[in-house]
Amino acid sequence: MLSEPERQLARIAVQRRYLTGTQLCLCVESRRTSADPLEKIFVDRGFLTPEEVEELVRLSKEAPAAPPMFGDLLRESGLASEMQIHEASELKARLATQNIHRYLGEILVERQVISTRQVTELLEIPTISVGAGPHTDGQLLVWTDWAGLTIGRVPKFVKQYADLSGTLAQAAREWRADVEAGSYPNAEHSYE
């Protein structure tokens, strides 16, 4: 695991756009199997120059202390074991190498280690849900799903408030019938 100064360095590297999230994940994964400090890995991997690392180290020393990492909060509250956090963190890092970015909490909720309610209660920032239930601070849905424009299987978490696909299909059938019957367009709908 990263030391507190390395966590601070990593946070600032991404915040200040020295590194992308993917680059950071790759470096953190390397750090887990290496005795080299994180700043050396940044350079060895070719992501930063020694001068950029020097600037980054200076910025990290001047910055206020980072808030606790989510895994630390879980461990301290007894909601997840060290092994569960470690396994989820490894999966998060593996996915990042495939450009798939997931939150630690997301993985632990899917594995049923913690609930969305526990995530929301633990974090001081708002949690937004896409199908995770009512125990978050906000909900996000695709409007075409809840408006009834989705054709085929609708996800379980979607409540359809209208049947716009049915309305549009009926309108198209009526239009086609009018055109085929010759009743549309007529004088009322023409510029003559």
N, CA and C atoms as an extended XYZ file, in Angstrom:
576
Properties=species:S:1:pos:R:3:atomname:S:1:resname:S:1:resid:I:1 pbc="F F F"
N         0.840       -1.185        0.000 N   MET     1
C         0.000        0.000        0.000 CA  MET     1
C         0.885        1.249        0.000 C   MET     1
N         0.289        2.349       -0.415 N   LEU     2
C         1.029        3.602       -0.470 CA  LEU     2
C         1.137        4.238        0.911 C   LEU     2
N         2.259        4.888        1.130 N   SER     3
C         2.420        5.659        2.362 CA  SER     3
C         1.562        6.921        2.246 C   SER     3
N         1.346        7.599        3.365 N   GLU     4
C         0.544        8.828        3.337 CA  GLU     4
C         1.156        9.896        2.421 C   GLU     4
N         2.496       10.120        2.481 N   PRO     5
C         3.075       11.096        1.543 CA  PRO     5
C         2.894       10.687        0.067 C   PRO     5
N         2.955        9.377       -0.214 N   GLU     6
C         2.758        8.920       -1.595 CA  GLU     6
C         1.303        9.128       -2.033 C   GLU     6
N         0.370        8.924       -1.125 N   ARG     7
C        -1.039        9.170       -1.448 CA  ARG     7
C        -1.250       10.641       -1.797 C   ARG     7
N        -0.640       11.502       -1.004 N   GLN     8
C        -0.740       12.941       -1.248 CA  GLN     8
C        -0.137       13.280       -2.617 C   GLN     8
N         1.009       12.707       -2.899 N   LEU     9
C         1.686       12.925       -4.186 CA  LEU     9
C         0.798       12.442       -5.337 C   LEU     9
N         0.219       11.276       -5.179 N   ALA    10
C        -0.644       10.701       -6.211 CA  ALA    10
C        -1.879       11.575       -6.436 C   ALA    10
N        -2.491       12.034       -5.369 N   ARG    11
C        -3.691       12.871       -5.470 CA  ARG    11
C        -3.385       14.155       -6.240 C   ARG    11
N        -2.298       14.796       -5.892 N   ILE    12
C        -1.945       16.061       -6.535 CA  ILE    12
C        -1.515       15.828       -7.985 C   ILE    12
N        -0.859       14.709       -8.256 N   ALA    13
C        -0.437       14.402       -9.631 CA  ALA    13
C        -1.633       14.353      -10.571 C   ALA    13
N        -2.734       13.800      -10.111 N   VAL    14
C        -3.932       13.718      -10.951 CA  VAL    14
C        -4.696       15.042      -10.925 C   VAL    14
N        -4.839       15.647       -9.754 N   GLN    15
C        -5.559       16.923       -9.653 CA  GLN    15
C        -4.929       18.001      -10.522 C   GLN    15
N        -3.606       18.054      -10.522 N   ARG    16
C        -2.894       19.078      -11.298 CA  ARG    16
C        -2.635       18.638      -12.738 C   ARG    16
N        -3.147       17.462      -13.088 N   ARG    17
C        -3.061       16.918      -14.449 CA  ARG    17
C        -1.630       16.591      -14.907 C   ARG    17
N        -0.790       16.250      -13.942 N   TYR    18
C         0.528       15.724      -14.306 CA  TYR    18
C         0.356       14.310      -14.868 C   TYR    18
N        -0.615       13.575      -14.308 N   LEU    19
C        -0.887       12.197      -14.728 CA  LEU    19
C        -2.373       12.008      -14.958 C   LEU    19
N        -2.712       11.048      -15.825 N   THR    20
C        -4.115       10.640      -15.960 CA  THR    20
C        -4.399        9.600      -14.879 C   THR    20
N        -5.664        9.314      -14.672 N   GLY    21
C        -6.029        8.272      -13.708 CA  GLY    21
C        -5.446        6.921      -14.080 C   GLY    21
N        -5.441        6.624      -15.375 N   THR    22
C        -4.891        5.349      -15.841 CA  THR    22
C        -3.394        5.273      -15.563 C   THR    22
N        -2.671        6.347      -15.868 N   GLN    23
C        -1.230        6.357      -15.604 CA  GLN    23
C        -0.952        6.160      -14.120 C   GLN    23
N        -1.721        6.838      -13.279 N   LEU    24
C        -1.524        6.698      -11.834 CA  LEU    24
C        -1.782        5.255      -11.392 C   LEU    24
N        -2.862        4.660      -11.883 N   CYS    25
C        -3.170        3.272      -11.511 CA  CYS    25
C        -2.046        2.324      -11.907 C   CYS    25
N        -1.480        2.538      -13.077 N   LEU    26
C        -0.368        1.697      -13.521 CA  LEU    26
C         0.842        1.867      -12.592 C   LEU    26
N         1.110        3.108      -12.187 N   CYS    27
C         2.237        3.367      -11.285 CA  CYS    27
C         1.988        2.770       -9.902 C   CYS    27
N         0.773        2.885       -9.409 N   VAL    28
C         0.435        2.322       -8.091 CA  VAL    28
C         0.570        0.806       -8.131 C   VAL    28
N         0.119        0.195       -9.222 N   GLU    29
C         0.268       -1.261       -9.361 CA  GLU    29
C         1.744       -1.646       -9.353 C   GLU    29
N         2.585       -0.888      -10.047 N   SER    30
C         4.031       -1.143      -10.044 CA  SER    30
C         4.605       -0.972       -8.637 C   SER    30
N         4.110        0.024       -7.922 N   ARG    31
C         4.607        0.314       -6.562 CA  ARG    31
C         4.354       -0.846       -5.620 C   ARG    31
N         3.243       -1.563       -5.835 N   ARG    32
C         2.900       -2.695       -4.956 CA  ARG    32
C         3.931       -3.818       -5.037 C   ARG    32
N         4.603       -3.922       -6.167 N   THR    33
C         5.567       -5.014       -6.346 CA  THR    33
C         7.006       -4.509       -6.384 C   THR    33
N         7.204       -3.223       -6.071 N   SER    34
C         8.542       -2.637       -6.168 CA  SER    34
C         8.912       -1.927       -4.868 C   SER    34
N        10.193       -1.903       -4.587 N   ALA    35
C        10.679       -1.151       -3.425 CA  ALA    35
C        10.944        0.309       -3.788 C   ALA    35
N        10.868        0.628       -5.100 N   ASP    36
C        11.122        1.999       -5.547 CA  ASP    36
C        10.018        2.931       -5.067 C   ASP    36
N        10.373        4.162       -4.727 N   PRO    37
C         9.341        5.132       -4.355 CA  PRO    37
C         8.484        5.494       -5.561 C   PRO    37
N         7.297        5.966       -5.287 N   LEU    38
C         6.341        6.282       -6.344 CA  LEU    38
C         6.901        7.310       -7.326 C   LEU    38
N         7.596        8.327       -6.822 N   GLU    39
C         8.114        9.356       -7.723 CA  GLU    39
C         9.137        8.794       -8.716 C   GLU    39
N         9.910        7.782       -8.308 N   LYS    40
C        10.863        7.144       -9.229 CA  LYS    40
C        10.109        6.345      -10.294 C   LYS    40
N         9.022        5.712       -9.884 N   ILE    41
C         8.208        4.943      -10.841 CA  ILE    41
C         7.589        5.876      -11.886 C   ILE    41
N         7.158        7.070      -11.472 N   PHE    42
C         6.624        8.049      -12.430 CA  PHE    42
C         7.630        8.309      -13.548 C   PHE    42
N         8.904        8.459      -13.166 N   VAL    43
C         9.956        8.759      -14.135 CA  VAL    43
C        10.322        7.504      -14.930 C   VAL    43
N        10.514        6.383      -14.225 N   ASP    44
C        10.913        5.143      -14.896 CA  ASP    44
C         9.902        4.705      -15.958 C   ASP    44
N         8.636        4.944      -15.707 N   ARG    45
C         7.601        4.568      -16.672 CA  ARG    45
C         7.503        5.575      -17.818 C   ARG    45
N         8.222        6.693      -17.685 N   GLY    46
C         8.227        7.693      -18.756 CA  GLY    46
C         7.047        8.648      -18.710 C   GLY    46
N         6.310        8.663      -17.596 N   PHE    47
C         5.157        9.541      -17.489 CA  PHE    47
C         5.550       10.966      -17.111 C   PHE    47
N         6.620       11.120      -16.325 N   LEU    48
C         7.062       12.439      -15.885 CA  LEU    48
C         8.572       12.561      -16.010 C   LEU    48
N         9.039       13.794      -16.112 N   THR    49
C        10.479       14.055      -16.101 CA  THR    49
C        10.908       14.235      -14.647 C   THR    49
N        12.212       14.116      -14.360 N   PRO    50
C        12.673       14.364      -12.988 CA  PRO    50
C        12.292       15.766      -12.495 C   PRO    50
N        12.308       16.743      -13.387 N   GLU    51
C        11.939       18.115      -13.009 CA  GLU    51
C        10.460       18.200      -12.624 C   GLU    51
N         9.612       17.504      -13.368 N   GLU    52
C         8.178       17.504      -13.040 CA  GLU    52
C         7.935       16.826      -11.698 C   GLU    52
N         8.653       15.749      -11.431 N   VAL    53
C         8.512       15.061      -10.147 CA  VAL    53
C         8.965       15.972       -9.008 C   VAL    53
N        10.063       16.688       -9.228 N   GLU    54
C        10.553       17.614       -8.203 CA  GLU    54
C         9.494       18.676       -7.882 C   GLU    54
N         8.893       19.229       -8.909 N   GLU    55
C         7.822       20.220       -8.727 CA  GLU    55
C         6.621       19.598       -8.010 C   GLU    55
N         6.275       18.389       -8.390 N   LEU    56
C         5.152       17.678       -7.790 CA  LEU    56
C         5.403       17.394       -6.309 C   LEU    56
N         6.608       16.975       -5.974 N   VAL    57
C         6.966       16.717       -4.570 CA  VAL    57
C         6.840       18.008       -3.762 C   VAL    57
N         7.319       19.117       -4.332 N   ARG    58
C         7.215       20.405       -3.636 CA  ARG    58
C         5.750       20.767       -3.407 C   ARG    58
N         4.923       20.601       -4.428 N   LEU    59
C         3.498       20.916       -4.299 CA  LEU    59
C         2.816       20.030       -3.256 C   LEU    59
N         3.194       18.764       -3.221 N   SER    60
C         2.549       17.851       -2.271 CA  SER    60
C         2.928       18.176       -0.833 C   SER    60
N         4.123       18.708       -0.623 N   LYS    61
C         4.532       19.085        0.738 CA  LYS    61
C         3.820       20.353        1.197 C   LYS    61
N         3.467       21.221        0.245 N   GLU    62
C         2.788       22.472        0.578 CA  GLU    62
C         1.279       22.295        0.726 C   GLU    62
N         0.739       21.240        0.170 N   ALA    63
C        -0.714       21.044        0.141 CA  ALA    63
C        -1.233       20.607        1.506 C   ALA    63
N        -2.496       20.926        1.799 N   PRO    64
C        -3.084       20.441        3.045 CA  PRO    64
C        -3.196       18.915        3.016 C   PRO    64
N        -3.308       18.343        4.174 N   ALA    65
C        -3.390       16.879        4.268 CA  ALA    65
C        -4.594       16.360        3.494 C   ALA    65
N        -4.398       15.235        2.862 N   ALA    66
C        -5.467       14.621        2.076 CA  ALA    66
C        -6.511       14.008        3.004 C   ALA    66
N        -7.764       14.010        2.583 N   PRO    67
C        -8.777       13.316        3.389 CA  PRO    67
C        -8.475       11.824        3.385 C   PRO    67
N        -9.003       11.097        4.352 N   PRO    68
C        -8.718        9.650        4.396 CA  PRO    68
C        -9.224        8.949        3.136 C   PRO    68
N        -8.487        7.952        2.705 N   MET    69
C        -8.881        7.159        1.549 CA  MET    69
C       -10.091        6.299        1.936 C   MET    69
N       -10.893        5.950        0.946 N   PHE    70
C       -12.121        5.195        1.205 CA  PHE    70
C       -11.817        3.858        1.878 C   PHE    70
N       -10.773        3.180        1.428 N   GLY    71
C       -10.404        1.906        2.051 CA  GLY    71
C       -10.077        2.069        3.529 C   GLY    71
N        -9.412        3.178        3.878 N   ASP    72
C        -9.101        3.449        5.283 CA  ASP    72
C       -10.379        3.647        6.090 C   ASP    72
N       -11.336        4.387        5.509 N   LEU    73
C       -12.611        4.606        6.201 CA  LEU    73
C       -13.341        3.282        6.437 C   LEU    73
N       -13.321        2.417        5.443 N   LEU    74
C       -13.975        1.112        5.581 CA  LEU    74
C       -13.306        0.276        6.670 C   LEU    74
N       -11.988        0.273        6.656 N   ARG    75
C       -11.217       -0.500        7.633 CA  ARG    75
C       -11.479        0.023        9.045 C   ARG    75
N       -11.388        1.350        9.206 N   GLU    76
C       -11.570        1.954       10.531 CA  GLU    76
C       -12.976        1.739       11.076 C   GLU    76
N       -13.972        1.724       10.194 N   SER    77
C       -15.350        1.538       10.644 CA  SER    77
C       -15.718        0.062       10.785 C   SER    77
N       -14.826       -0.843       10.362 N   GLY    78
C       -15.086       -2.274       10.472 CA  GLY    78
C       -16.053       -2.807        9.422 C   GLY    78
N       -16.284       -2.048        8.376 N   LEU    79
C       -17.231       -2.482        7.341 CA  LEU    79
C       -16.631       -3.463        6.346 C   LEU    79
N       -15.305       -3.470        6.226 N   ALA    80
C       -14.645       -4.384        5.291 CA  ALA    80
C       -13.307       -4.807        5.884 C   ALA    80
N       -12.927       -6.025        5.578 N   SER    81
C       -11.648       -6.538        6.073 CA  SER    81
C       -10.510       -6.055        5.189 C   SER    81
N        -9.299       -6.178        5.698 N   GLU    82
C        -8.105       -5.817        4.924 CA  GLU    82
C        -8.052       -6.625        3.635 C   GLU    82
N        -8.395       -7.921        3.709 N   MET    83
C        -8.365       -8.794        2.530 CA  MET    83
C        -9.395       -8.351        1.500 C   MET    83
N       -10.616       -8.014        1.934 N   GLN    84
C       -11.659       -7.573        1.001 CA  GLN    84
C       -11.244       -6.279        0.301 C   GLN    84
N       -10.673       -5.356        1.041 N   ILE    85
C       -10.226       -4.079        0.476 CA  ILE    85
C        -9.078       -4.320       -0.502 C   ILE    85
N        -8.149       -5.193       -0.110 N   HIS    86
C        -7.001       -5.495       -0.962 CA  HIS    86
C        -7.444       -6.140       -2.281 C   HIS    86
N        -8.323       -7.131       -2.209 N   GLU    87
C        -8.789       -7.808       -3.417 CA  GLU    87
C        -9.543       -6.843       -4.340 C   GLU    87
N       -10.379       -5.994       -3.758 N   ALA    88
C       -11.117       -5.016       -4.568 CA  ALA    88
C       -10.154       -3.999       -5.192 C   ALA    88
N        -9.133       -3.605       -4.440 N   SER    89
C        -8.141       -2.657       -4.958 CA  SER    89
C        -7.353       -3.269       -6.110 C   SER    89
N        -7.010       -4.548       -5.993 N   GLU    90
C        -6.309       -5.231       -7.080 CA  GLU    90
C        -7.171       -5.293       -8.338 C   GLU    90
N        -8.455       -5.596       -8.162 N   LEU    91
C        -9.367       -5.633       -9.302 CA  LEU    91
C        -9.470       -4.250       -9.934 C   LEU    91
N        -9.583       -3.221       -9.118 N   LYS    92
C        -9.657       -1.832       -9.598 CA  LYS    92
C        -8.428       -1.507      -10.448 C   LYS    92
N        -7.251       -1.896       -9.980 N   ALA    93
C        -6.005       -1.626      -10.708 CA  ALA    93
C        -5.955       -2.421      -12.017 C   ALA    93
N        -6.378       -3.695      -11.987 N   ARG    94
C        -6.387       -4.509      -13.216 CA  ARG    94
C        -7.337       -3.909      -14.252 C   ARG    94
N        -8.503       -3.489      -13.810 N   LEU    95
C        -9.465       -2.883      -14.722 CA  LEU    95
C        -8.913       -1.587      -15.314 C   LEU    95
N        -8.200       -0.820      -14.503 N   ALA    96
C        -7.638        0.455      -14.976 CA  ALA    96
C        -6.651        0.226      -16.116 C   ALA    96
N        -5.934       -0.900      -16.109 N   THR    97
C        -4.998       -1.176      -17.203 CA  THR    97
C        -5.739       -1.429      -18.511 C   THR    97
N        -7.047       -1.727      -18.408 N   GLN    98
C        -7.887       -1.927      -19.594 CA  GLN    98
C        -8.737       -0.685      -19.869 C   GLN    98
N        -8.366        0.420      -19.203 N   ASN    99
C        -9.072        1.704      -19.331 CA  ASN    99
C       -10.517        1.616      -18.848 C   ASN    99
N       -10.746        0.775      -17.844 N   ILE   100
C       -12.046        0.663      -17.185 CA  ILE   100
C       -11.832        1.190      -15.770 C   ILE   100
N       -12.491        2.292      -15.457 N   HIS   101
C       -12.253        2.941      -14.167 CA  HIS   101
C       -13.450        2.741      -13.244 C   HIS   101
N       -13.187        2.116      -12.114 N   ARG   102
C       -14.234        1.811      -11.142 CA  ARG   102
C       -13.808        2.339       -9.781 C   ARG   102
N       -14.782        2.702       -8.970 N   TYR   103
C       -14.519        3.119       -7.596 CA  TYR   103
C       -14.442        1.888       -6.708 C   TYR   103
N       -13.634        1.986       -5.662 N   LEU   104
C       -13.490        0.885       -4.714 CA  LEU   104
C       -14.853        0.532       -4.116 C   LEU   104
N       -15.608        1.545       -3.715 N   GLY   105
C       -16.929        1.312       -3.129 CA  GLY   105
C       -17.868        0.599       -4.076 C   GLY   105
N       -17.791        0.952       -5.341 N   GLU   106
C       -18.620        0.331       -6.378 CA  GLU   106
C       -18.355       -1.180       -6.423 C   GLU   106
N       -17.088       -1.540       -6.421 N   ILE   107
C       -16.713       -2.954       -6.471 CA  ILE   107
C       -17.186       -3.682       -5.217 C   ILE   107
N       -17.003       -3.053       -4.063 N   LEU   108
C       -17.399       -3.696       -2.804 CA  LEU   108
C       -18.921       -3.806       -2.670 C   LEU   108
N       -19.672       -2.872       -3.245 N   VAL   109
C       -21.135       -2.983       -3.245 CA  VAL   109
C       -21.549       -4.156       -4.139 C   VAL   109
N       -20.945       -4.258       -5.327 N   GLU   110
C       -21.273       -5.362       -6.233 CA  GLU   110
C       -20.951       -6.710       -5.613 C   GLU   110
N       -19.899       -6.758       -4.807 N   ARG   111
C       -19.520       -8.007       -4.140 CA  ARG   111
C       -20.304       -8.221       -2.853 C   ARG   111
N       -21.218       -7.319       -2.551 N   GLN   112
C       -22.090       -7.370       -1.381 CA  GLN   112
C       -21.315       -7.362       -0.069 C   GLN   112
N       -20.174       -6.671       -0.071 N   VAL   113
C       -19.388       -6.487        1.154 CA  VAL   113
C       -19.992       -5.344        1.960 C   VAL   113
N       -20.395       -4.274        1.247 N   ILE   114
C       -21.026       -3.123        1.875 CA  ILE   114
C       -22.276       -2.759        1.076 C   ILE   114
N       -23.126       -1.927        1.663 N   SER   115
C       -24.350       -1.502        0.979 CA  SER   115
C       -24.204       -0.061        0.496 C   SER   115
N       -25.093        0.331       -0.405 N   THR   116
C       -25.074        1.721       -0.862 CA  THR   116
C       -25.373        2.665        0.289 C   THR   116
N       -26.208        2.244        1.214 N   ARG   117
C       -26.510        3.076        2.381 CA  ARG   117
C       -25.234        3.324        3.186 C   ARG   117
N       -24.425        2.287        3.382 N   GLN   118
C       -23.169        2.444        4.128 CA  GLN   118
C       -22.207        3.371        3.403 C   GLN   118
N       -22.147        3.272        2.073 N   VAL   119
C       -21.276        4.164        1.299 CA  VAL   119
C       -21.717        5.607        1.512 C   VAL   119
N       -23.014        5.860        1.383 N   THR   120
C       -23.549        7.216        1.529 CA  THR   120
C       -23.298        7.763        2.935 C   THR   120
N       -23.477        6.921        3.947 N   GLU   121
C       -23.266        7.367        5.325 CA  GLU   121
C       -21.793        7.629        5.618 C   GLU   121
N       -20.921        6.883        4.984 N   LEU   122
C       -19.483        6.981        5.242 CA  LEU   122
C       -18.852        8.202        4.576 C   LEU   122
N       -19.333        8.556        3.404 N   LEU   123
C       -18.727        9.645        2.644 CA  LEU   123
C       -19.342       10.995        2.995 C   LEU   123
N       -18.509       12.020        2.949 N   GLU   124
C       -18.994       13.378        3.178 CA  GLU   124
C       -19.416       14.053        1.880 C   GLU   124
N       -19.116       13.436        0.756 N   ILE   125
C       -19.501       13.987       -0.544 CA  ILE   125
C       -20.791       13.306       -1.005 C   ILE   125
N       -21.566       13.960       -1.880 N   PRO   126
C       -22.801       13.339       -2.368 CA  PRO   126
C       -22.519       12.070       -3.165 C   PRO   126
N       -23.375       11.088       -3.009 N   THR   127
C       -23.291        9.868       -3.812 CA  THR   127
C       -24.451        9.882       -4.794 C   THR   127
N       -24.144        9.554       -6.029 N   ILE   128
C       -25.143        9.545       -7.093 CA  ILE   128
C       -25.294        8.106       -7.573 C   ILE   128
N       -26.538        7.683       -7.766 N   SER   129
C       -26.818        6.294       -8.103 CA  SER   129
C       -27.346        6.151       -9.517 C   SER   129
N       -26.932        5.086      -10.159 N   VAL   130
C       -27.555        4.626      -11.392 CA  VAL   130
C       -28.013        3.205      -11.086 C   VAL   130
N       -29.171        3.103      -10.497 N   GLY   131
C       -29.729        1.795      -10.184 CA  GLY   131
C       -29.283        1.187       -8.873 C   GLY   131
N       -28.681        1.962       -7.986 N   ALA   132
C       -28.195        1.397       -6.718 CA  ALA   132
C       -29.213        1.528       -5.593 C   ALA   132
N       -30.391        2.012       -5.869 N   GLY   133
C       -31.431        2.079       -4.863 CA  GLY   133
C       -31.595        3.463       -4.258 C   GLY   133
N       -32.474        3.548       -3.255 N   PRO   134
C       -32.856        4.847       -2.694 CA  PRO   134
C       -31.894        5.429       -1.664 C   PRO   134
N       -30.847        4.730       -1.304 N   HIS   135
C       -29.988        5.163       -0.201 CA  HIS   135
C       -28.788        5.983       -0.659 C   HIS   135
N       -28.983        6.743       -1.731 N   THR   136
C       -27.929        7.637       -2.201 CA  THR   136
C       -28.483        9.058       -2.201 C   THR   136
N       -27.619       10.018       -2.462 N   ASP   137
C       -28.043       11.419       -2.424 CA  ASP   137
C       -28.730       11.873       -3.704 C   ASP   137
N       -28.562       11.143       -4.778 N   GLY   138
C       -29.182       11.526       -6.041 CA  GLY   138
C       -29.321       10.338       -6.966 C   GLY   138
N       -30.178       10.484       -7.962 N   GLN   139
C       -30.432        9.422       -8.933 CA  GLN   139
C       -30.127        9.939      -10.328 C   GLN   139
N       -29.598        9.080      -11.161 N   LEU   140
C       -29.302        9.423      -12.540 CA  LEU   140
C       -29.912        8.348      -13.433 C   LEU   140
N       -30.758        8.761      -14.352 N   LEU   141
C       -31.342        7.837      -15.322 CA  LEU   141
C       -31.278        8.463      -16.701 C   LEU   141
N       -31.242        7.633      -17.711 N   VAL   142
C       -31.282        8.093      -19.098 CA  VAL   142
C       -32.739        8.395      -19.422 C   VAL   142
N       -33.011        9.595      -19.912 N   TRP   143
C       -34.404       10.022      -20.099 CA  TRP   143
C       -35.171        9.137      -21.066 C   TRP   143
N       -34.486        8.577      -22.061 N   THR   144
C       -35.201        7.724      -23.010 CA  THR   144
C       -35.680        6.431      -22.355 C   THR   144
N       -35.010        6.012      -21.271 N   ASP   145
C       -35.471        4.837      -20.526 CA  ASP   145
C       -36.758        5.157      -19.769 C   ASP   145
N       -36.736        6.235      -18.947 N   TRP   146
C       -37.915        6.520      -18.135 CA  TRP   146
C       -39.076        7.086      -18.946 C   TRP   146
N       -38.799        7.606      -20.157 N   ALA   147
C       -39.864        8.140      -21.008 CA  ALA   147
C       -40.468        7.062      -21.905 C   ALA   147
N       -39.955        5.848      -21.838 N   GLY   148
C       -40.535        4.751      -22.600 CA  GLY   148
C       -40.087        4.679      -24.042 C   GLY   148
N       -38.891        5.170      -24.338 N   LEU   149
C       -38.367        5.069      -25.702 CA  LEU   149
C       -37.422        3.885      -25.879 C   LEU   149
N       -37.095        3.212      -24.806 N   THR   150
C       -36.199        2.065      -24.882 CA  THR   150
C       -36.974        0.877      -25.442 C   THR   150
N       -36.412        0.281      -26.483 N   ILE   151
C       -37.035       -0.897      -27.085 CA  ILE   151
C       -36.263       -2.115      -26.599 C   ILE   151
N       -36.958       -3.116      -26.176 N   GLY   152
C       -36.312       -4.315      -25.649 CA  GLY   152
C       -36.298       -4.292      -24.130 C   GLY   152
N       -35.324       -4.980      -23.561 N   ARG   153
C       -35.242       -5.124      -22.109 CA  ARG   153
C       -34.920       -3.790      -21.443 C   ARG   153
N       -35.726       -3.450      -20.460 N   VAL   154
C       -35.514       -2.228      -19.684 CA  VAL   154
C       -34.879       -2.649      -18.357 C   VAL   154
N       -33.804       -1.985      -17.927 N   PRO   155
C       -33.167       -2.367      -16.652 CA  PRO   155
C       -34.148       -2.337      -15.482 C   PRO   155
N       -33.936       -3.191      -14.513 N   LYS   156
C       -34.817       -3.327      -13.351 CA  LYS   156
C       -34.997       -2.004      -12.613 C   LYS   156
N       -33.958       -1.181      -12.576 N   PHE   157
C       -34.012        0.047      -11.794 CA  PHE   157
C       -34.758        1.178      -12.491 C   PHE   157
N       -35.268        0.956      -13.701 N   VAL   158
C       -35.967        2.005      -14.449 CA  VAL   158
C       -37.472        1.885      -14.225 C   VAL   158
N       -38.074        2.987      -13.824 N   LYS   159
C       -39.527        3.086      -13.789 CA  LYS   159
C       -39.917        3.901      -15.009 C   LYS   159
N       -40.773        3.336      -15.856 N   GLN   160
C       -41.194        4.053      -17.057 CA  GLN   160
C       -42.412        4.911      -16.729 C   GLN   160
N       -42.273        6.204      -16.987 N   TYR   161
C       -43.322        7.160      -16.693 CA  TYR   161
C       -44.205        7.446      -17.901 C   TYR   161
N       -43.840        6.947      -19.050 N   ALA   162
C       -44.628        7.132      -20.274 CA  ALA   162
C       -44.290        5.992      -21.226 C   ALA   162
N       -45.061        5.897      -22.307 N   ASP   163
C       -44.798        4.916      -23.357 CA  ASP   163
C       -44.630        5.661      -24.677 C   ASP   163
N       -43.581        6.468      -24.746 N   LEU   164
C       -43.373        7.280      -25.948 CA  LEU   164
C       -43.099        6.428      -27.180 C   LEU   164
N       -42.470        5.266      -27.009 N   SER   165
C       -42.234        4.425      -28.191 CA  SER   165
C       -43.563        3.923      -28.750 C   SER   165
N       -44.492        3.587      -27.876 N   GLY   166
C       -45.821        3.172      -28.333 CA  GLY   166
C       -46.570        4.317      -28.989 C   GLY   166
N       -46.483        5.513      -28.392 N   THR   167
C       -47.136        6.698      -28.958 CA  THR   167
C       -46.561        7.025      -30.333 C   THR   167
N       -45.239        6.984      -30.452 N   LEU   168
C       -44.600        7.273      -31.743 CA  LEU   168
C       -44.944        6.208      -32.787 C   LEU   168
N       -44.960        4.949      -32.381 N   ALA   169
C       -45.300        3.873      -33.316 CA  ALA   169
C       -46.737        4.041      -33.816 C   ALA   169
N       -47.662        4.382      -32.900 N   GLN   170
C       -49.067        4.602      -33.295 CA  GLN   170
C       -49.173        5.789      -34.245 C   GLN   170
N       -48.465        6.873      -33.940 N   ALA   171
C       -48.481        8.054      -34.818 CA  ALA   171
C       -47.949        7.700      -36.204 C   ALA   171
N       -46.885        6.900      -36.276 N   ALA   172
C       -46.315        6.489      -37.572 CA  ALA   172
C       -47.308        5.634      -38.352 C   ALA   172
N       -48.015        4.740      -37.672 N   ARG   173
C       -49.020        3.905      -38.352 CA  ARG   173
C       -50.156        4.771      -38.915 C   ARG   173
N       -50.609        5.736      -38.119 N   GLU   174
C       -51.691        6.611      -38.571 CA  GLU   174
C       -51.243        7.466      -39.762 C   GLU   174
N       -50.027        8.009      -39.701 N   TRP   175
C       -49.493        8.814      -40.807 CA  TRP   175
C       -49.416        7.972      -42.087 C   TRP   175
N       -48.860        6.770      -41.962 N   ARG   176
C       -48.732        5.888      -43.131 CA  ARG   176
C       -50.098        5.571      -43.728 C   ARG   176
N       -51.067        5.279      -42.858 N   ALA   177
C       -52.416        4.960      -43.349 CA  ALA   177
C       -53.018        6.156      -44.088 C   ALA   177
N       -52.835        7.376      -43.546 N   ASP   178
C       -53.360        8.581      -44.205 CA  ASP   178
C       -52.692        8.802      -45.562 C   ASP   178
N       -51.375        8.602      -45.643 N   VAL   179
C       -50.659        8.788      -46.908 CA  VAL   179
C       -51.121        7.748      -47.915 C   VAL   179
N       -51.212        6.494      -47.481 N   GLU   180
C       -51.640        5.428      -48.394 CA  GLU   180
C       -53.077        5.617      -48.856 C   GLU   180
N       -53.931        6.160      -48.003 N   ALA   181
C       -55.342        6.382      -48.367 CA  ALA   181
C       -55.512        7.649      -49.203 C   ALA   181
N       -54.478        8.479      -49.270 N   GLY   182
C       -54.559        9.713      -50.035 CA  GLY   182
C       -55.206       10.858      -49.270 C   GLY   182
N       -55.472       10.680      -47.995 N   SER   183
C       -56.105       11.743      -47.211 CA  SER   183
C       -55.081       12.712      -46.607 C   SER   183
N       -53.806       12.409      -46.776 N   TYR   184
C       -52.734       13.308      -46.333 CA  TYR   184
C       -51.646       13.299      -47.382 C   TYR   184
N       -51.111       14.392      -47.769 N   PRO   185
C       -51.535       15.747      -47.387 CA  PRO   185
C       -52.771       16.176      -48.159 C   PRO   185
N       -53.515       17.092      -47.579 N   ASN   186
C       -54.708       17.618      -48.225 CA  ASN   186
C       -54.606       19.142      -48.259 C   ASN   186
N       -55.654       19.803      -48.657 N   ALA   187
C       -55.618       21.263      -48.801 CA  ALA   187
C       -55.308       21.952      -47.483 C   ALA   187
N       -55.804       21.402      -46.382 N   GLU   188
C       -55.559       22.001      -45.058 CA  GLU   188
C       -54.075       22.027      -44.720 C   GLU   188
N       -53.315       21.064      -45.240 N   HIS   189
C       -51.893       20.932      -44.924 CA  HIS   189
C       -50.997       21.229      -46.115 C   HIS   189
N       -51.432       22.131      -46.986 N   SER   190
C       -50.669       22.466      -48.182 CA  SER   190
C       -50.664       23.977      -48.388 C   SER   190
N       -49.619       24.477      -49.057 N   TYR   191
C       -49.551       25.881      -49.464 CA  TYR   191
C       -49.918       25.955      -50.933 C   TYR   191
N       -51.148       26.230      -51.237 N   GLU   192
C       -51.572       26.291      -52.626 CA  GLU   192
C       -52.000       27.676      -52.978 C   GLU   192
